Amino acid sequence: MPGKKEVEDFLNRQKHISHSKDDVYEILKVLSAYESISRGKTLGISGIISRSRFDFVESLVRSTGDNEVVIRFEGGYPDAERGRMIFSTHGEISMEEAGLRLIELKFNSEVGHRDVLGALLSLGVKRSKVGDIGIEGFVSHVVVSDDMVDFIRMNINRVGRACIESSKAISCGEFDMPKQRFNENEIVVSSMRSDLILSKLFKRSRKDVKGDILKGKVKLNDFILNTADHCVMESDVVSYRGNGKIRIGDTKGVTKKGNYVLKIKKYV
């Protein structure tokens, strides 16, 4: 199994990103689930991580030459952005084995994603125990590790300024999570450089964007982006502190002048 040195070496080869000790620690925690397979178990399950982190760890594992272990992402529903990384020596596993459940919270006023997440973290619930958070009107559905369901329901009383009127636990298979809301944009750019795309989308000067990248204000797939000339790819997730979060879509075409027509999804 890759150890700390192998993880750091793999990260260091990604010249366009910077990593912290916390990044290495989280990756090693995920890899401990993979290690259980090498010790003879048939199933290894990580804590809840982002899909971007999943993609990174999967690349790391495959780079070792292990193409036999089955690797799966499970977030409780098909389009989940956070979920468990599951390593197995066989095929499908049940939702019960994945250890995820939904909590439905009903409020007396509207709340936001940050309000719900902040309320959970203030209870001492670790981020690795919380999956996607869906909100529709005065109702929120939160994917959580099944061992946290009772604790959360007993201890959460308020979210932001809203009072909780009721809560209940639901099996993930019994509910269709609301789709993540995006504002879709099309922009025309001369290249896929990150500074150019962020400048165009957020109406900031390229000089300002480059400066913010050097200050560590831009993350690419959960890692700090450290170079403005890095070209992004389809499905990359870029977070620009103080401005917003986007997902790179596909290229719809090329103009007569050779520019790219690029689809961008901006998180609401």
Secondary structure, 3 states (H helix, E strand, C coil): CCCHHHHHHHHHCCCCEECCHHHHHHHHHHHHHHHHHHCCCCEEEEEEEEHHHHHHHHHHHHHCCCCCCEEEEECCCCCCCEEEEEEECCCCCCHHHHCEEEEEEEECCCCCHHHHHHHHHHCCCCHHHEEEEEEECCEEEEEEEHHHHHHHHHHCCEECCEEEEEEEEECHHHCCCCCCCEEEEEEEECCCEHHHHHHHHHCCCHHHHHHHHHCCCEEECCEEECCCCCECCCCCEEEECCCEEEEEEEEEEECCCCCEEEEEEEEC
